[in-house]
Amino acid sequence: MVGSATGALRRLRRNASLDPSAILNALPFPLLIVDCDYTIRLVNIEAQQFFDASDSALIGRELTTLLPADSPVFQLIDMVLARSASLSDYGVDLESPRIGRHVVTLTAAPFGDGNDRVVLSFHLISMARHIEHQLTHRGAARSVSAMASMLAHEVKNPLSGIRGAAQLLEQTAADQDRELTRLICDEADRIVSMVNRMEVFTDEAVPERAAVNIHTVLDRVRKLAQNGFARPIRFVERYDPSLPPVLANHDQLVQVFLNLVKNAAEAAPGEGGEIVLTTSYQRGVSIALPGTGARVHLPIAVTVADNGEGVAEELRDHLFDPFVTTKQNGSGLGLALVAKIVGDHGGFVGFEERPHGTAFKVSLPMASELPAQNHFREGA
């Protein structure tokens, strides 16, 4: 990706007739040109989205008003100007109220006849980390699938015998012993219930899929939430009505977003709780399908954001793992199930910490992007 930026800049220098804005806007990452006093002189579309401002609001503005004064960005710019050489800084943690928190690779190079300007690019690596984590989540989900299948065959039958024996003993047991037989029955029922919940991870049945309007799914999820667990929560919808459909199982997507909205509702404060549902079209995002050489573009992004306190730092790397939960009576299977279903649909799910709350982002392919495979077949 860094090489593509270098090639574009070389072409820009060789041919003055090229429109600089058109070249910059073709790049799939934020890129801007700044003076030695950090004044922004040129931005591309990705930079406008990154800083959440238009080009007219950014050009002529000092970068110091967008990023903290101690940001490593400014140190990198100063070093480039002093050395007249290109430099890169990997794994930089950027955080500000405007952009939130991102882990990026910074690339800076001298630009202009007097080397008094710097072209600066931000290569987001959080997306790559999300994909890497998603592959881990899929592996964890497959492990749970195997466990669920084993439990269904090897545990439920003996439990049924134990429960039956306890019921027989209860008929002839003394009053002081019936409490123990009842305890055996209740615990057996609890284990069976847990096994039944885990059976949703098994891959034996392939659900039928069809072209699904993602907004229809979100509308149903919102109505279910507002009439139940999220009754006091304020919902904000920021939808792109022009999004194409996804090839999906409608009910499974409802389950995915219902789980995410439920988590958001539980994380939101008791008073002033808010959940923001956003859909958008994202360019330049693709993922390789496991076991194939095919790549699937993931242009449809759905974000579920809350205004809660965020995810505890010790849980961030394991949030989608099975049995990881901070809830007193939680099973820790909700987000693991989300990761599995989204993965089965050819997409991935990740999360990011924001200045006020957490956002879960689901990236999905368009219906036309999915290859004709058995696990992506169209249904009624």
C-alpha positions in Angstrom: 0.0 0.0 0.0 2.9 2.3 0.8 4.4 1.5 -2.6 1.2 2.5 -4.4 1.3 5.9 -2.7 5.0 6.4 -3.8 4.2 5.4 -7.4 1.3 7.9 -7.5 3.5 10.7 -6.2 6.2 9.9 -8.8 3.6 10.1 -11.6 2.4 13.4 -10.1 5.8 14.9 -10.3 6.5 13.6 -13.9 3.3 14.9 -15.4 2.1 18.3 -14.3 -1.0 18.0 -16.4 -2.5 15.4 -14.1 -5.0 16.6 -11.6 -3.5 16.1 -8.1 -6.9 15.9 -6.4 -8.0 13.1 -8.8 -4.8 11.1 -8.0 -5.1 11.6 -4.3 -8.8 10.7 -4.3 -8.0 7.4 -6.0 -5.8 6.3 -3.0 -7.7 4.0 -0.5 -6.1 5.6 2.6 -6.0 9.1 4.2 -3.3 11.3 2.6 -2.6 15.0 3.0 0.1 17.5 2.2 1.2 20.0 5.0 3.6 22.9 5.1 6.5 23.1 7.5 4.2 25.0 10.0 1.7 22.0 9.8 -0.8 23.9 7.7 -2.8 21.5 5.5 -2.6 22.3 1.8 -4.2 19.3 0.2 -6.4 16.3 1.3 -7.9 13.3 -0.4 -11.4 11.9 0.2 -10.2 9.3 2.7 -8.6 12.0 4.8 -11.8 14.0 4.8 -13.6 10.9 6.2 -10.8 10.1 8.6 -11.0 13.6 10.2 -14.7 13.9 9.7 -14.5 17.2 7.8 -14.8 18.5 4.3 -11.8 19.6 2.2 -12.9 23.3 2.6 -12.8 22.9 6.4 -9.4 21.2 6.3 -7.4 23.1 3.7 -5.7 26.0 5.4 -6.2 24.6 8.8 -3.3 23.7 11.1 -3.0 19.9 11.8 -2.3 20.8 15.4 -6.1 21.6 15.8 -6.9 18.1 14.8 -4.3 16.0 16.7 -2.8 16.4 20.2 0.4 18.5 20.3 2.4 15.6 21.5 1.3 13.3 18.6 4.1 11.4 16.9 2.8 12.8 13.6 4.5 16.1 14.2 7.8 14.6 15.3 7.8 12.5 12.1 7.1 15.7 10.0 9.9 17.5 11.6 12.4 14.6 11.0 11.4 14.4 7.4 12.0 18.2 6.9 15.3 18.0 8.7 16.6 15.0 6.8 14.9 15.6 3.4 14.2 11.9 3.4 11.1 9.7 3.5 10.4 8.0 6.9 7.8 5.6 8.3 6.6 4.9 11.8 4.8 1.6 12.4 2.2 0.8 15.0 1.5 4.4 16.0 -1.4 4.9 18.5 -3.4 8.0 17.4 -6.1 9.3 19.6 -8.1 12.5 19.7 -11.8 13.5 20.3 -12.3 14.1 16.6 -10.9 10.8 15.2 -11.3 8.5 18.2 -8.5 5.9 18.5 -6.7 4.2 15.7 -3.5 2.2 15.3 -1.7 3.3 12.1 1.4 3.2 10.1 2.6 6.7 9.3 4.5 7.4 6.1 5.9 10.9 5.4 8.0 12.2 2.5 9.4 15.6 1.5 7.4 17.3 -1.2 7.8 20.5 -3.2 10.8 22.2 -4.9 12.3 23.4 -1.7 11.3 20.4 0.4 9.3 22.7 2.5 6.2 20.5 2.4 5.5 17.0 3.5 3.1 14.4 2.1 1.7 12.4 4.9 -0.3 9.1 4.8 -2.1 7.2 7.4 -2.3 3.4 6.8 -4.9 2.0 9.2 -3.8 -1.4 10.5 -6.7 -1.9 12.9 -8.7 -3.4 9.9 -5.9 -6.0 9.4 -5.9 -6.8 13.1 -9.7 -7.2 13.0 -9.3 -9.7 10.1 -6.6 -11.5 12.0 -8.8 -11.7 15.1 -11.8 -12.8 13.0 -9.9 -15.8 11.7 -9.0 -16.6 15.3 -12.7 -16.2 16.2 -13.7 -18.6 13.4 -11.2 -21.2 14.8 -12.7 -20.7 18.3 -16.2 -21.1 16.9 -15.2 -24.3 15.1 -13.8 -25.6 18.4 -17.1 -24.8 20.1 -18.9 -26.6 17.3 -16.9 -29.7 17.9 -17.5 -29.4 21.6 -21.2 -28.9 21.1 -21.5 -31.9 18.9 -19.6 -34.0 21.4 -21.7 -32.8 24.4 -24.9 -33.4 22.5 -24.0 -37.1 21.9 -22.0 -37.9 25.0 -23.5 -35.8 27.8 -27.2 -35.4 27.2 -28.0 -39.1 27.2 -26.2 -39.9 30.6 -27.8 -36.8 32.1 -31.2 -38.1 31.1 -30.4 -41.3 33.0 -29.1 -39.5 36.0 -32.2 -37.3 36.1 -34.5 -40.3 35.8 -32.7 -42.1 38.6 -33.0 -39.0 40.8 -36.8 -38.9 40.1 -37.2 -42.5 41.1 -35.2 -42.0 44.3 -37.4 -38.9 45.1 -40.5 -41.1 45.2 -39.2 -43.2 48.1 -36.8 -40.7 49.7 -37.4 -39.2 53.1 -38.5 -35.5 53.3 -35.0 -34.3 54.3 -33.5 -36.2 51.2 -35.9 -34.9 48.6 -34.1 -31.6 48.5 -31.0 -33.4 47.3 -32.8 -35.3 44.6 -34.5 -32.1 43.5 -31.0 -30.5 43.3 -29.8 -33.3 41.1 -32.7 -32.8 38.7 -32.3 -29.0 38.6 -28.5 -29.3 37.9 -29.1 -31.9 35.2 -31.6 -29.6 33.6 -29.2 -26.6 33.8 -26.5 -28.6 32.0 -28.9 -29.8 29.3 -30.0 -26.1 28.8 -26.3 -25.0 28.4 -25.7 -27.8 25.8 -28.8 -26.8 23.9 -27.5 -23.2 23.7 -24.1 -24.4 22.4 -25.8 -26.5 19.7 -26.3 -23.3 17.7 -22.6 -23.6 16.8 -22.9 -26.9 15.0 -22.5 -26.8 11.2 -24.6 -29.7 10.3 -27.5 -27.7 8.7 -26.8 -25.0 6.1 -29.6 -22.3 6.2 -31.1 -21.0 3.0 -30.0 -17.6 1.9 -31.4 -15.0 -0.4 -30.8 -11.3 -1.2 -31.5 -9.4 2.0 -32.0 -5.6 2.5 -29.8 -4.9 5.5 -32.1 -2.0 6.6 -35.1 -4.4 6.8 -33.0 -6.5 9.2 -32.0 -3.5 11.3 -35.6 -2.1 11.4 -36.8 -5.4 12.9 -34.0 -5.5 15.4 -34.7 -2.0 16.5 -38.4 -2.7 17.0 -37.7 -5.9 19.0 -35.2 -4.0 21.2 -37.4 -1.0 21.8 -40.3 -3.2 22.8 -38.1 -5.2 25.2 -34.6 -4.9 26.7 -33.8 -1.5 25.2 -37.0 0.3 26.0 -35.3 3.4 27.7 -32.6 3.6 25.1 -32.6 6.3 22.4 -31.9 5.0 18.9 -30.2 7.0 16.2 -30.3 5.7 12.6 -27.8 6.9 10.1 -28.5 4.8 7.0 -27.3 4.9 3.4 -30.5 4.0 1.5 -28.6 3.2 -1.7 -26.8 0.1 -0.3 -27.2 -3.1 -2.4 -28.5 -6.3 -0.7 -26.4 -9.0 0.9 -26.8 -12.7 0.2 -27.8 -13.9 3.7 -30.1 -15.7 5.9 -32.5 -13.0 7.2 -33.1 -14.6 10.6 -29.4 -15.2 11.2 -28.6 -11.6 10.6 -31.4 -10.6 12.9 -29.8 -12.8 15.5 -26.4 -11.2 14.9 -27.6 -7.6 15.2 -30.0 -8.4 18.1 -26.9 -9.7 20.0 -24.9 -6.6 19.2 -27.7 -4.2 20.1 -28.4 -6.1 23.4 -24.7 -5.7 24.3 -24.9 -2.0 23.4 -28.0 -1.6 25.5 -26.3 -3.2 28.5 -23.2 -1.0 28.1 -25.1 2.2 27.7 -25.7 4.3 30.8 -29.1 4.1 32.6 -29.9 7.7 31.9 -29.0 9.2 28.5 -28.3 5.8 26.9 -27.9 5.9 23.2 -27.4 3.4 20.4 -26.3 4.6 16.9 -27.0 2.3 14.0 -25.0 3.2 10.9 -24.8 1.7 7.4 -22.3 2.8 4.8 -20.5 1.8 1.7 -16.8 1.3 2.2 -14.2 1.1 -0.6 -11.1 -1.0 -0.8 -11.9 -3.7 1.8 -11.7 -7.3 0.9 -10.9 -10.7 2.5 -9.7 -14.1 1.3 -12.1 -16.9 1.7 -10.6 -19.7 3.8 -9.6 -22.7 1.8 -10.0 -20.9 -1.6 -8.0 -18.5 -3.7 -11.0 -16.2 -4.1 -11.2 -12.8 -2.5 -14.5 -11.2 -1.5 -15.0 -7.5 -1.4 -16.8 -6.3 1.7 -18.3 -2.9 0.8 -21.3 -3.0 3.2 -20.5 -1.8 6.7 -23.0 -1.9 9.6 -21.9 -0.2 12.9 -23.6 -0.6 16.2 -22.3 2.0 18.6 -23.1 2.8 22.2 -22.2 5.6 24.6 -21.1 3.4 27.5 -17.8 3.2 29.3 -16.1 0.9 26.8 -14.6 -2.5 26.9 -12.2 -3.4 29.7 -8.7 -3.5 28.4 -8.0 -7.1 29.6 -11.0 -8.3 27.5 -10.3 -6.6 24.2 -8.2 -9.3 22.6 -10.6 -12.1 23.7 -14.0 -10.4 23.3 -15.2 -12.8 20.7 -13.8 -15.9 22.4 -16.4 -18.4 23.7 -17.2 -18.2 27.5 -15.6 -14.7 27.8 -18.1 -12.4 29.7 -18.3 -9.8 32.4 -22.0 -10.4 33.0 -23.0 -12.1 36.2 -25.3 -14.6 34.6 -23.9 -14.4 31.1 -22.8 -17.5 29.1 -20.1 -15.8 27.0 -21.5 -17.3 23.8 -23.3 -14.2 22.3 -20.3 -12.6 20.6 -18.7 -15.9 19.7 -22.0 -16.7 17.9 -21.9 -13.3 16.2 -18.4 -14.0 14.9 -19.4 -17.4 13.6 -22.5 -16.3 11.7 -20.8 -13.3 10.2 -17.9 -15.5 9.1 -20.3 -18.0 7.6 -21.7 -15.1 5.5 -18.2 -14.3 4.1 -17.7 -11.2 6.3 -16.0 -10.2 9.5 -16.8 -8.3 12.7 -14.6 -6.2 14.8 -14.8 -3.4 17.4 -13.1 -0.1 18.1 -13.0 2.1 21.2 -14.3 5.6 20.7 -14.0 8.7 23.0 -17.5 7.9 24.3 -18.4 4.3 24.0 -17.7 1.3 21.8 -18.6 0.6 18.2 -19.0 -2.9 16.7 -18.6 -3.0 12.9 -19.8 -5.8 10.7 -18.5 -5.9 7.1 -20.5 -7.9 4.6 -20.2 -8.6 0.9 -22.8 -7.7 -1.7 -25.0 -10.5 -3.0 -23.2 -10.3 -6.4 -19.8 -10.6 -4.8 -20.3 -14.0 -3.2 -19.0 -17.0 -5.2 -21.4 -19.8 -6.2 -20.5 -22.2 -3.5 -22.7 -24.6 -1.5 -22.3 -22.6 1.7 -23.3 -19.4 -0.1 -26.2 -20.7 -2.2 -29.3 -18.7 -2.8 -32.4 -19.6 -1.1 -36.1 -18.7 -1.1 
